[in-house]
Amino acid sequence: MKYLSIILSLLFFLFTSCKEKEVTYKQFSANDKSYTVHIPSDFSLENSIGNSMAFVKSNSNSKSDFSTILIYETDNGLRQFEQSLTTNPKFEFLLYKHTENGIYAECIKGMWSAVQIGLLKTINCKQFIIKVYTQKSRSETEEIAEHIFNTMSEGIPSEVSQNKDKSDNNLLSYSNPYYSISYPKDWTIVNQPDEMSDVYIGKTDGSLGFTIVRFDTDATLAEIVSEARSNSELSGMAVKSSQSILINGIKCNKMVNEYEFQGILIKTIAYNFKRNNTFYSIKFGTQKKYVDDNIELIEKIVRTLTFKKL
């Protein structure tokens, strides 16, 4: 009886330790308010333009934990998604399931593989593709994709105007126990927009803004930057530059990426810091023309950064 109890205890331990971690979700709204959707809370909002949204999850300690979620309008159903699977010569694609509203595939390159799912959702007579890419199992990726599909629902449309002003010289200050940074007074603040980010600060129309990510890690700045570069290239982004600079006398890596999203050229600039055991990243990302038109403002904002925790 004693041995039976021990065996049962061991089986219970093995079952609970192997059980998948429950995925939690957070609600996001499209920039034009045309829909809301639930996205896993450990994903960061990369950009939101009109009714298109892009999310990314990148664990600096694991290449196998890099994932992306894209939501964008389409006028040809799932054909665009299916074509994207067959036109990439770098990977072999294995289509393992096809439904009325979904295409489920594995991308394979040697011993490496990932799951890519495209689902077609109709909101207010418009068709959207939900594209989910992870290096998780089929079942885990399907669960995430189908949860997003089921929670995507009509929002309240609103007019979106583009602010063409280059900048506003009157700055306000955002501050927390770790750092402070200044921003134009007509920008808005969203605290903890996702699990990884402290804050998003930007224009209300989404044409320019930045996110600050902060987490503790034993990895060096060089190791984190190398991992970020690999993940960017893996996801199809072009790494335009990655250089070491000084911001207020503090060593910083500045990484510039570009990629195309629904025919729109996106540019991101990330300013990456490592202070003791904490990594900080200030990331600007939007249409390339808005980033290029506001380089002086971006650099001015970054140079107002002051660290409090040494």
N, C-alpha and C positions, 0 to 999 in steps of 0.2 A: 504493500500500500504506500509505503514511504517513497519507493522508487517511482511508482505511478504518479504520485504528486509532483515529484521532481520533473518527470518527463512532460507532464501537462504544463508545468510552469515554463519549461524551456520552449515548448510549442507556442504558448501564448506570447512569450517574449519575441520569438522569431516572427510570429504573425504581425505583432504590433510594430516591430522595428522595420519590417519590409513594407508596411502599409504606406501608400503614396501620401505625400503631404497634401492636405486639402487646399485647393486653389481658391483664393478670395478675389473678389472683383470690385471694381470701382466704376461709377457712371461717368461718362464723358459726353459732351455735346459737340456736334459739328460746329465749325466757326459761323456758318450761316443759320444755325439753330434748326436745320431741317430734320435732324434726327438725334436721338440719344442712343447710347450703346454701352454695354458693360464690358470692360477690358480687365484682364488680370491685373491686380494691384501692384505687381512687381514690374510692370512695363512702364516705360517713360514715354510721354507724348513727344515725338520728334518734331512734327509740324502739323499744322491744321490750316488748310487753304480752302475757302469756300465750303464745299461739302465733302472734301477729301481729307483723310486723316492718316497719319503714319505713327506707329508706335515701335519701340525697340526695347529689348531686354538684353543686357550684356553683363555677365558676371566676370569680373576681371580675374577670377581664380579658376575659370573653367571655360574652355572653348566650346564644350558641348552644351553650354547653357545660353548660347546666342540665339535669339529669336526675333522675328519681326511680324508685325500685323499691319496690313494696309487695307483701307476702305476707300473705294473710289467709284464714281459713276461710270457706267458703260452704256453704249448704245447697240452692242452686238452680243449681248448675253455672255456666255462663258467662253466664246471663241477667242477673245483676246487673251484670257488666262491660259487656255489650252495652247495657243500659239507660242506663248512665252515659254512653255515647257519644251517645245520641239525646236526652238531656234537658238538655244544655248548649247554651243558645241562642247563646253567644258564638262558637262555632266550627262550621264545616262539617266533617263527618266522611266520609271516603272509605274504605269497606271494600274493601281490595284483595286479601285472602286469608282464607279460612275453612276450618279443618280440624276434625277430630273433637275435638281438645283445644285449639284456639287460634283467636283472632280477631285479625286484623292490620289496623290502620287508620291513616290519616293524618288529623291535625287541621289544618284550614286556616283562616286568617284573613287575607284579602288576599294579600300577598306572603309572609307568614310561614307556616311549616308545621312540624309535628313528627310523630313516629311514636309510636303507642301500641299496645302488644301485650298481650293477656290470654291466659294459658295456664292450663289446668286440670290440676292434679296431685293424685293420690290417695296419701295417706300413712296407713297403718294404718287404713284404712276411712274416713278423713276427706278431704274435698275442700278443696283450697286454690286460690286464684287468685293467680297470679304476674303482677303488673301492672308493665310496664316502659314508661316514658315518656322519650324523648330527642329532641333536635333534631338527631340524627345521621341518616345515610342509612338506608334500609330494611334493607339487608344488615347494617350494623353493629349496628343495634338488634336484628334477628332473631338474630344471633350471640350477643349478650349474653343475650337472653331464653331462648334454647334451651340455652345453657350452664347457666344457673340451673336450668332445668327438669330437665336431665339429671343435675345434681349434687345435687339436693334428695333427701335420703334420711332414713329413720327414725332418730331419735335414741333416747336413753334417758329416758323420762318421769320426772319428779320432782314431788313435792308443792311447790307454791308458796304461801307464806303471806304475808299483808299485815302489815307492821309498822306498827301504829297509833301508835307513840310519836312525839310531835311532833319531838323532837330529843334528841341526847345532847351535853351540854355539854363532855364530855371530848374534846378535839380532838387529832388527830395532824397531822403536817405532811408534805406532799409537796413535794419540791424537785428541781429540775434546774438546769442552768447558766444558765437564763434567768429563772426566777421560782420563788417558793415559794407554797404556799397550804395552808390547814388544812381539815380535814374531820372528821366524827364518827368515833370510833375503831372503831365497828362496821360502817363501810362498807368496801368492797373496792376494790382498784385493778386496772385492766386497762391495761397500758402499750401504746401504739400500737395501739388497737383498729381503726384503718384508716390509710390512707396519709396523710390530712390531719391526723390528731389525735395529739397527744402522749400523752394519757391520758384514760381514763374512770374516774371515781370515783363510787360510788353504793351504794345498798342492794342486798343480794344478791337481793331479790325484784323489783328493777327499778322499784319504786314512786317512787323519787326518786334523782337523781344528776346529774352534769354532765360535759361533755366540754370539753377545752381544745384549740382549734385554733390553730396558729401557722404563719405563712408570711411570707416576704419579698415586698414589693411596693412599687412606686413610686407606686401610687394613694394618694390621701388618704383619711382616715377617712370623710369625707363622701361621697366617690365610692364607696367600698366599701359603705357603709350604703345608699346610693341603689340600688346594684345588688342588694344583698340584699333590699331592700324590693320591687323590681320582680320578682325571682325568686319571692319569697313569694306575691305577688299572682297571678303567672302560674300558680303551682301550686295556686291555690284557697285559700290561707291568708288569714285576716283579720288584717291588721296593726292591732292594738289601740292601740299607741302606739310612738313612736320619739322619744326625747328625749335631750338632752345633760345629763349629770350629772357630778359629781366623785366619784371613789372614792379616798380617801386623798390628795386634792389633785391627782389625775390626771384629765384629761378622758376621759370615757367616754360611749359611746352605749349606751343601754339600749333594746332592742327587744323588744316583747311581741307574739307571734303566737298565734292560736288556729285550730284546724281540727278537723273531725270525721273520725275514723278508725274505720270499722266500728261506727258508732253510739256511739263513745266520744269525748267532747270532750277534745282534747289542747291543752295550753298550753305554750309555750316562752318562756323569758326568756333573751335573749342580752346579755351585757355585752361590748362591743367596744372595743378599745383600739388605738392606733397609737403605737408607740415607735420613733423614727427610721424605718428602712425595714422594720420588722417589724409585722405585724398579729397581734393576739391576740383570741380570742373565748372567753369562758366561757359555755357554753350549758346551761341546765337545760331538760329537756323530758320531760313525762309527763302522766298524766291531770290535768285541770284542778283537780280537788278536792284532789289531793295537793300540787300546786304552791301553791294558795291556802292550804292548811293549814300550809304550811311557809315562808311568805314571810320571816318573821323569821330562820329558820335560813339560808335562801338568801342574804339580805343580809349576815348575819354571816360566812358563808363567803367571799363576794366581798370583803368588807372586810379579810380576812386576806391578800389578794394582795399580794405584794411583788416588784417587778421587780428583777432583778440586772443585766441587760444594758441600759445606758443609751445 
